[in-house]
Amino acid sequence: MLKLKEIRAFYGKVEVLKRISLEVHEGEIVTVIGANGAGKTTALRSISGLVRSVGEIEFLGQKIDRHSPELIVKMGISHVPEGGGVFPDMTVMENLELGACTRKDTEGIRRDLRHVFDRFPILEKRKTQFAGTLSGGERQMLAMGRGLMTQPKLYLLDEPSLGLSPLMVGEVGRIIGQIHQEGRTVLLVEQNARMALGLSDRGYVLEIGRITLQGKASELAENEQVKRAYLGK
């Protein structure tokens, strides 16, 4: 479904991604783990067109590395940014409606909005409330719900557990699992390696802009280097 080939990305003169290659197959959850500053967020921003990169990015057989972010969304890639990025001066409902702004199927939008409220009941209770007044966990749910309103074929999740309580981290993990079971393909970027590898089919370890390890998530979880660096063992 998604292929990155020899991707390089820069902020100014600083090379953040150093020829990384990875693949995501339809129906998988694939995770990218690594320390803060490893380049994980830049990788997702490159896919969604928010950072210009050198190399090739293919989605469903088409090159997208020169497409605009708007076109990439229309093709079926939804990017939920780090920190539960929402529009704080808009209501919960307005944030969700914004997620469907590229769609014309009124009935489908209404159905998907109902589905989001069924998955995140707290959002229905807060639908007239400004997003900036929500708790951190609620903002993360809103960001994930808004991403689902685009009807994504590929769901990019950037650090969904960041700053959340252990209880909320578990809830977010459960929701990601449900989304996957419903047929979504997910590329998950996480510092919480334990949660990410527990959810995923395959994984990549990104260190200082380079992929240093890759394989089945279960095998990475047993790798001594991964245990020492990311699992606290």
N, C-alpha and C positions, 0 to 999 in steps of 0.2 A: 504493500500500500504506500509506504513512505520510504524513500531512500535518500540519505545524505552521502555525498561522495566528495571526499577531500575538502571539506568545508573549512575555510579560513574566515575569521571575522576580526575586525579591528575597532577599537575606540581611539580615535586619533591615530597615533603611531604605535600604540600598544596592541600587539597581536593577542587576542583573547582566546580564539579557537585556532588550533594548529593542525589543520588537515584532518579533521575528524570524519569518520564514516560510520554510519549506523543504519539499521533497517527496522521497520515496524511492519509486521504482517497483519492482514485483516483478522480481527477477532482477538488480538493479543492485548495484554497489558505489558508494556515494556517500560522499565524504569532506568533513569540515569541518576546515579548517586555520586556524591562527591562533597568535598568540603566547601565552605563558603568561599566564593571567589574563583572556583574551579572553571567557570564558564557555562554552567548548566542553564542559567536564565538566558544567556546570550544564544545558546543553541536553539531554545524555543523561539526566541525573538527573531532569529534568522529564518526559521521555518515559516513563521506567520508574517514575514515581510517587514517587520519593524526595525530590523538591522540588516543592512546590505552586506552580503558575503561574497566570497570568491569560492568557486566550486559549483557543484550541481546538486539541486534539490528537486526530487521528483515525487509527485503525488498522483497516484492512480495512473502512472505511466506518462504523465505530462510534466514538463519542466516548469517549476513555479518560482525559481530563484530570482526572477526579474518581475514578478507580478506584484501588484499593489496589495496592501493588506485587505482592502475591501473585496477584491477579486478572490483572494485566498479564502476568505470567509464564505463567499458565495459558492466556492468549489467544495466546501464541506469541512473546513478545519476551524475549530473553535479553540481559542486560547484563553484560559483562565489565568490571569497574571498573579504574580507573587503578592502575598499579603491580602488576598481577598479584595482586589481593586474594584471599587464601586464608585458611582457618582454620588457624593455625599449630600448634595443639595437637591437631589431628585428623590422621589418616594421609591419605596420598594417596588411598587407596581410599575412606575415609569422606568426603573432600571431593567425590569424583566421585559417590558415592551420594547425597550431599546435593543435587546438581544434579538428580537424578531424583525428589526427594521429592514432587512434585505428580503423579507418574505412577503408574498402576496396572498397566500392561502389563509383567508380569515378563519375558516373553520379549523384548519390544522393548528393555527396559532392558539385558538381558544382551547383546543384539546391539549396541546402541550403545556399551556399555562395551568390547566387543571392538574396535569401530571406533575408539574413542578410543585404545586401546592400540596398534592398528596404525598410527595416525597419529603417536602420541607414544610410541615404544618405551621411552624412558627412564622414563616414568611406570609402566609395568608392572614394571620393575626396582625402582622405588622405592615400590611400592604399599603396603608395610607401614611405610614411613618417615614420620615426622611432617613435615607440610608446611613447618613453620618451619625445617627443616634443609636445605631445597632451595636451590639457587642461584637467582639472579634469573631467569635464562632458564627454569629448570625450573618456578619458581612461575608464570611467565607461561603456560607450556604447560598447567599444571594448571588455571589459571583459565579458559583457553580450552576445555579439555576439559570442565570442569564446566559451562560455558555450553552446550556442545553436548549435554550429557546432558538438557537441558530439551526437546530437539527443537524448536528455535526456527524460526519462520517468518522472523523478523527478528533479526539478530545485531548487537548494539550493542557496539562495541569502543572502549574509551577508552584512548588512548595505549599501544597494545600494545608499542611499541618503547622505551618510557621506561626509561632506565638500562641498556639492554642493550649488549653489545659490537657492533661493526659486523657481525661474523660472525653473531651471533644475530639482529640486526635483519633481515638477509637471509633467515634461516631463517623468522622469523615472517612476513615478507612472502610467502614461498613458500607457507606453510601457509594464510594468508588467501586467496591465489589458488586453492588447491585446494578450500577450503571453498566458495568462490563457484562454482567449476566444478561442484560437486556439487549446485548448485541453491539455495544459501542466498542470501538478500538481506542485504547488509551495510551498516550505517552506521558509518563509521570516523572517529574523531576522532584527529587526529595533529598533533604539532609537527614531525615529520619529513615536511615537505611533499614532498620528492623521492620518498620511498617511497610516500606516500599517493596522490599524483597519478599515479604510475606504475601503481598497482593499479586505480584507480577509473575509472568511466564518466563521472561528473559530480562537481563539487565546489562548495563554498561557502567564501568567506573571511570569517571572523568577527573583527571588530576592536572591542574595548571594548564588547561586547554588541550590536553591529549587524552585519548581513551587508552587506559592502561590494562584493563581487564574487561572481558565480556563472556557471556555464557548464560546457561539456565540460572534463573534466580535462586533455585534451591542449591545449586552448586556454588554460586557466589557467596551464599549465606554460610557455607561451610569452609570457605577459603580462609586460610590463616591470616593473610594480609588484610582481607576485608574485615575479619573479626577484630584484629588489633586496631585498625584505623577507624572503623565505622560502627562496630557493634559493642565496643567497650569490653572486649575480652582479650 
